[in-house]
Protein backbone atom coordinates (compact mmCIF):
# COMPACT_ATOMS: atom_id res chain seq x y z
CA UNK A 1 0.00 0.00 0.00
CA UNK A 2 2.92 2.33 0.66
CA UNK A 3 4.01 2.16 -2.97
CA UNK A 4 0.79 3.92 -3.91
CA UNK A 5 2.12 7.18 -2.44
CA UNK A 6 5.79 6.94 -3.43
CA UNK A 7 5.46 7.65 -7.13
CA UNK A 8 3.24 7.74 -10.19
CA UNK A 9 4.19 4.23 -11.35
CA UNK A 10 1.50 2.58 -9.22
CA UNK A 11 -1.23 4.76 -10.73
CA UNK A 12 0.02 4.24 -14.30
CA UNK A 13 0.30 0.48 -13.80
CA UNK A 14 -3.15 -0.01 -12.27
CA UNK A 15 -5.27 2.34 -14.36
CA UNK A 16 -7.02 -0.59 -16.10
CA UNK A 17 -7.99 -2.13 -12.76
CA UNK A 18 -9.25 1.24 -11.53
CA UNK A 19 -11.41 1.65 -14.64
CA UNK A 20 -12.95 -1.78 -14.18
CA UNK A 21 -13.63 -1.14 -10.49
CA UNK A 22 -15.13 2.25 -11.38
CA UNK A 23 -17.45 0.64 -13.92
CA UNK A 24 -18.59 -2.05 -11.53
CA UNK A 25 -19.16 0.42 -8.69
CA UNK A 26 -21.08 2.78 -10.98
CA UNK A 27 -23.41 0.04 -12.19
CA UNK A 28 -23.87 -1.24 -8.65
CA UNK A 29 -24.83 2.27 -7.55
CA UNK A 30 -27.37 2.50 -10.35
CA UNK A 31 -28.77 -0.92 -9.47
CA UNK A 32 -29.04 0.02 -5.77
CA UNK A 33 -30.86 3.23 -6.71
CA UNK A 34 -33.30 1.32 -8.94
CA UNK A 35 -34.01 -1.17 -6.16
CA UNK A 36 -34.60 1.77 -3.80
CA UNK A 37 -37.05 3.31 -6.28
CA UNK A 38 -38.89 -0.02 -6.62
CA UNK A 39 -39.03 -0.31 -2.83
CA UNK A 40 -40.42 3.22 -2.59
CA UNK A 41 -43.10 2.36 -5.15
CA UNK A 42 -44.05 -0.74 -3.15
CA UNK A 43 -44.57 1.39 -0.05
CA UNK A 44 -46.77 3.82 -1.95
CA UNK A 45 -48.85 0.99 -3.40
CA UNK A 46 -49.44 -0.45 0.06
CA UNK A 47 -47.21 -3.53 -0.11
CA UNK A 48 -44.63 -4.36 2.53
CA UNK A 49 -42.19 -1.62 3.41
CA UNK A 50 -39.01 -3.65 2.84
CA UNK A 51 -37.57 -5.06 -0.33
CA UNK A 52 -34.99 -7.82 0.07
CA UNK A 53 -34.78 -6.99 3.78
CA UNK A 54 -33.85 -3.31 3.50
CA UNK A 55 -35.85 -0.10 3.54
CA UNK A 56 -35.60 2.20 0.49
CA UNK A 57 -33.47 4.72 2.40
CA UNK A 58 -30.91 1.96 3.00
CA UNK A 59 -30.81 1.19 -0.72
CA UNK A 60 -30.32 4.88 -1.45
CA UNK A 61 -27.48 5.02 1.08
CA UNK A 62 -25.82 2.03 -0.59
CA UNK A 63 -26.23 3.73 -3.97
CA UNK A 64 -24.61 6.93 -2.70
CA UNK A 65 -21.71 5.04 -1.10
CA UNK A 66 -21.13 3.00 -4.25
CA UNK A 67 -21.20 6.06 -6.49
CA UNK A 68 -18.77 7.95 -4.24
CA UNK A 69 -16.42 4.96 -4.35
CA UNK A 70 -16.72 4.87 -8.14
CA UNK A 71 -15.75 8.55 -8.34
CA UNK A 72 -12.51 7.72 -6.56
CA UNK A 73 -11.84 4.86 -8.96
CA UNK A 74 -12.58 7.02 -12.01
CA UNK A 75 -10.34 9.77 -10.67
CA UNK A 76 -7.47 7.30 -10.25
CA UNK A 77 -8.09 6.00 -13.76
CA UNK A 78 -8.06 9.53 -15.23
CA UNK A 79 -4.84 10.44 -13.41
CA UNK A 80 -3.23 7.22 -14.66
CA UNK A 81 -4.23 8.02 -18.25
CA UNK A 82 -2.92 11.57 -17.88
CA UNK A 83 0.42 10.42 -16.47
CA UNK A 84 0.79 7.81 -19.20
CA UNK A 85 0.02 10.37 -21.92
CA UNK A 86 2.49 12.84 -20.43
CA UNK A 87 5.23 10.20 -20.31
CA UNK A 88 4.50 9.13 -23.88
CA UNK A 89 4.63 12.76 -25.02
CA UNK A 90 8.07 13.21 -23.40
CA UNK A 91 9.37 10.06 -25.11
CA UNK A 92 8.18 11.22 -28.56
CA UNK A 93 9.79 14.66 -28.06
CA UNK A 94 13.08 13.05 -27.03
CA UNK A 95 13.09 10.82 -30.13
CA UNK A 96 12.57 13.67 -32.56
C-alpha atoms as an extended CHARMM CRD file, in Angstrom:
* protein
*
        96  EXT
         1         1  UNK       CA              0.0000000000        0.0000000000        0.0000000000  PROA      1               0.0000000000
         2         2  UNK       CA              2.9170000000        2.3300000000        0.6610000000  PROA      2               0.0000000000
         3         3  UNK       CA              4.0130000000        2.1580000000       -2.9680000000  PROA      3               0.0000000000
         4         4  UNK       CA              0.7900000000        3.9210000000       -3.9080000000  PROA      4               0.0000000000
         5         5  UNK       CA              2.1240000000        7.1820000000       -2.4430000000  PROA      5               0.0000000000
         6         6  UNK       CA              5.7870000000        6.9430000000       -3.4300000000  PROA      6               0.0000000000
         7         7  UNK       CA              5.4600000000        7.6490000000       -7.1350000000  PROA      7               0.0000000000
         8         8  UNK       CA              3.2390000000        7.7440000000      -10.1940000000  PROA      8               0.0000000000
         9         9  UNK       CA              4.1930000000        4.2330000000      -11.3470000000  PROA      9               0.0000000000
        10        10  UNK       CA              1.5050000000        2.5770000000       -9.2210000000  PROA      10              0.0000000000
        11        11  UNK       CA             -1.2320000000        4.7570000000      -10.7310000000  PROA      11              0.0000000000
        12        12  UNK       CA              0.0220000000        4.2400000000      -14.2960000000  PROA      12              0.0000000000
        13        13  UNK       CA              0.2980000000        0.4780000000      -13.8020000000  PROA      13              0.0000000000
        14        14  UNK       CA             -3.1490000000       -0.0070000000      -12.2720000000  PROA      14              0.0000000000
        15        15  UNK       CA             -5.2750000000        2.3410000000      -14.3630000000  PROA      15              0.0000000000
        16        16  UNK       CA             -7.0220000000       -0.5860000000      -16.0950000000  PROA      16              0.0000000000
        17        17  UNK       CA             -7.9910000000       -2.1250000000      -12.7640000000  PROA      17              0.0000000000
        18        18  UNK       CA             -9.2540000000        1.2430000000      -11.5280000000  PROA      18              0.0000000000
        19        19  UNK       CA            -11.4070000000        1.6470000000      -14.6450000000  PROA      19              0.0000000000
        20        20  UNK       CA            -12.9520000000       -1.7830000000      -14.1820000000  PROA      20              0.0000000000
        21        21  UNK       CA            -13.6310000000       -1.1360000000      -10.4860000000  PROA      21              0.0000000000
        22        22  UNK       CA            -15.1350000000        2.2490000000      -11.3810000000  PROA      22              0.0000000000
        23        23  UNK       CA            -17.4450000000        0.6420000000      -13.9240000000  PROA      23              0.0000000000
        24        24  UNK       CA            -18.5910000000       -2.0500000000      -11.5260000000  PROA      24              0.0000000000
        25        25  UNK       CA            -19.1630000000        0.4220000000       -8.6910000000  PROA      25              0.0000000000
        26        26  UNK       CA            -21.0850000000        2.7830000000      -10.9770000000  PROA      26              0.0000000000
        27        27  UNK       CA            -23.4080000000        0.0400000000      -12.1870000000  PROA      27              0.0000000000
        28        28  UNK       CA            -23.8690000000       -1.2430000000       -8.6450000000  PROA      28              0.0000000000
        29        29  UNK       CA            -24.8350000000        2.2720000000       -7.5520000000  PROA      29              0.0000000000
        30        30  UNK       CA            -27.3700000000        2.5050000000      -10.3520000000  PROA      30              0.0000000000
        31        31  UNK       CA            -28.7690000000       -0.9180000000       -9.4650000000  PROA      31              0.0000000000
        32        32  UNK       CA            -29.0440000000        0.0190000000       -5.7730000000  PROA      32              0.0000000000
        33        33  UNK       CA            -30.8560000000        3.2350000000       -6.7110000000  PROA      33              0.0000000000
        34        34  UNK       CA            -33.2970000000        1.3210000000       -8.9380000000  PROA      34              0.0000000000
        35        35  UNK       CA            -34.0110000000       -1.1750000000       -6.1570000000  PROA      35              0.0000000000
        36        36  UNK       CA            -34.6000000000        1.7690000000       -3.8040000000  PROA      36              0.0000000000
        37        37  UNK       CA            -37.0530000000        3.3110000000       -6.2770000000  PROA      37              0.0000000000
        38        38  UNK       CA            -38.8890000000       -0.0150000000       -6.6240000000  PROA      38              0.0000000000
        39        39  UNK       CA            -39.0280000000       -0.3130000000       -2.8310000000  PROA      39              0.0000000000
        40        40  UNK       CA            -40.4240000000        3.2200000000       -2.5880000000  PROA      40              0.0000000000
        41        41  UNK       CA            -43.1030000000        2.3620000000       -5.1480000000  PROA      41              0.0000000000
        42        42  UNK       CA            -44.0480000000       -0.7380000000       -3.1490000000  PROA      42              0.0000000000
        43        43  UNK       CA            -44.5700000000        1.3910000000       -0.0480000000  PROA      43              0.0000000000
        44        44  UNK       CA            -46.7670000000        3.8220000000       -1.9500000000  PROA      44              0.0000000000
        45        45  UNK       CA            -48.8470000000        0.9900000000       -3.3960000000  PROA      45              0.0000000000
        46        46  UNK       CA            -49.4430000000       -0.4530000000        0.0640000000  PROA      46              0.0000000000
        47        47  UNK       CA            -47.2060000000       -3.5290000000       -0.1130000000  PROA      47              0.0000000000
        48        48  UNK       CA            -44.6300000000       -4.3610000000        2.5250000000  PROA      48              0.0000000000
        49        49  UNK       CA            -42.1940000000       -1.6250000000        3.4140000000  PROA      49              0.0000000000
        50        50  UNK       CA            -39.0060000000       -3.6470000000        2.8420000000  PROA      50              0.0000000000
        51        51  UNK       CA            -37.5740000000       -5.0590000000       -0.3310000000  PROA      51              0.0000000000
        52        52  UNK       CA            -34.9950000000       -7.8160000000        0.0730000000  PROA      52              0.0000000000
        53        53  UNK       CA            -34.7780000000       -6.9920000000        3.7760000000  PROA      53              0.0000000000
        54        54  UNK       CA            -33.8550000000       -3.3090000000        3.5010000000  PROA      54              0.0000000000
        55        55  UNK       CA            -35.8480000000       -0.0990000000        3.5380000000  PROA      55              0.0000000000
        56        56  UNK       CA            -35.6040000000        2.2050000000        0.4850000000  PROA      56              0.0000000000
        57        57  UNK       CA            -33.4750000000        4.7150000000        2.4040000000  PROA      57              0.0000000000
        58        58  UNK       CA            -30.9090000000        1.9560000000        3.0030000000  PROA      58              0.0000000000
        59        59  UNK       CA            -30.8060000000        1.1860000000       -0.7170000000  PROA      59              0.0000000000
        60        60  UNK       CA            -30.3190000000        4.8850000000       -1.4510000000  PROA      60              0.0000000000
        61        61  UNK       CA            -27.4840000000        5.0170000000        1.0770000000  PROA      61              0.0000000000
        62        62  UNK       CA            -25.8200000000        2.0260000000       -0.5940000000  PROA      62              0.0000000000
        63        63  UNK       CA            -26.2260000000        3.7320000000       -3.9710000000  PROA      63              0.0000000000
        64        64  UNK       CA            -24.6140000000        6.9330000000       -2.7030000000  PROA      64              0.0000000000
        65        65  UNK       CA            -21.7090000000        5.0420000000       -1.1020000000  PROA      65              0.0000000000
        66        66  UNK       CA            -21.1290000000        2.9990000000       -4.2470000000  PROA      66              0.0000000000
        67        67  UNK       CA            -21.2030000000        6.0630000000       -6.4900000000  PROA      67              0.0000000000
        68        68  UNK       CA            -18.7740000000        7.9530000000       -4.2380000000  PROA      68              0.0000000000
        69        69  UNK       CA            -16.4220000000        4.9560000000       -4.3510000000  PROA      69              0.0000000000
        70        70  UNK       CA            -16.7160000000        4.8680000000       -8.1440000000  PROA      70              0.0000000000
        71        71  UNK       CA            -15.7510000000        8.5500000000       -8.3360000000  PROA      71              0.0000000000
        72        72  UNK       CA            -12.5090000000        7.7180000000       -6.5580000000  PROA      72              0.0000000000
        73        73  UNK       CA            -11.8420000000        4.8620000000       -8.9610000000  PROA      73              0.0000000000
        74        74  UNK       CA            -12.5790000000        7.0160000000      -12.0060000000  PROA      74              0.0000000000
        75        75  UNK       CA            -10.3390000000        9.7710000000      -10.6670000000  PROA      75              0.0000000000
        76        76  UNK       CA             -7.4690000000        7.3000000000      -10.2520000000  PROA      76              0.0000000000
        77        77  UNK       CA             -8.0860000000        5.9990000000      -13.7650000000  PROA      77              0.0000000000
        78        78  UNK       CA             -8.0560000000        9.5260000000      -15.2270000000  PROA      78              0.0000000000
        79        79  UNK       CA             -4.8390000000       10.4440000000      -13.4100000000  PROA      79              0.0000000000
        80        80  UNK       CA             -3.2340000000        7.2220000000      -14.6650000000  PROA      80              0.0000000000
        81        81  UNK       CA             -4.2260000000        8.0160000000      -18.2510000000  PROA      81              0.0000000000
        82        82  UNK       CA             -2.9170000000       11.5740000000      -17.8850000000  PROA      82              0.0000000000
        83        83  UNK       CA              0.4240000000       10.4160000000      -16.4660000000  PROA      83              0.0000000000
        84        84  UNK       CA              0.7900000000        7.8080000000      -19.2040000000  PROA      84              0.0000000000
        85        85  UNK       CA              0.0160000000       10.3700000000      -21.9160000000  PROA      85              0.0000000000
        86        86  UNK       CA              2.4900000000       12.8390000000      -20.4300000000  PROA      86              0.0000000000
        87        87  UNK       CA              5.2250000000       10.2000000000      -20.3110000000  PROA      87              0.0000000000
        88        88  UNK       CA              4.4980000000        9.1320000000      -23.8820000000  PROA      88              0.0000000000
        89        89  UNK       CA              4.6330000000       12.7560000000      -25.0250000000  PROA      89              0.0000000000
        90        90  UNK       CA              8.0660000000       13.2090000000      -23.3960000000  PROA      90              0.0000000000
        91        91  UNK       CA              9.3670000000       10.0620000000      -25.1140000000  PROA      91              0.0000000000
        92        92  UNK       CA              8.1830000000       11.2150000000      -28.5550000000  PROA      92              0.0000000000
        93        93  UNK       CA              9.7950000000       14.6560000000      -28.0640000000  PROA      93              0.0000000000
        94        94  UNK       CA             13.0830000000       13.0450000000      -27.0300000000  PROA      94              0.0000000000
        95        95  UNK       CA             13.0880000000       10.8170000000      -30.1260000000  PROA      95              0.0000000000
        96        96  UNK       CA             12.5710000000       13.6740000000      -32.5600000000  PROA      96              0.0000000000
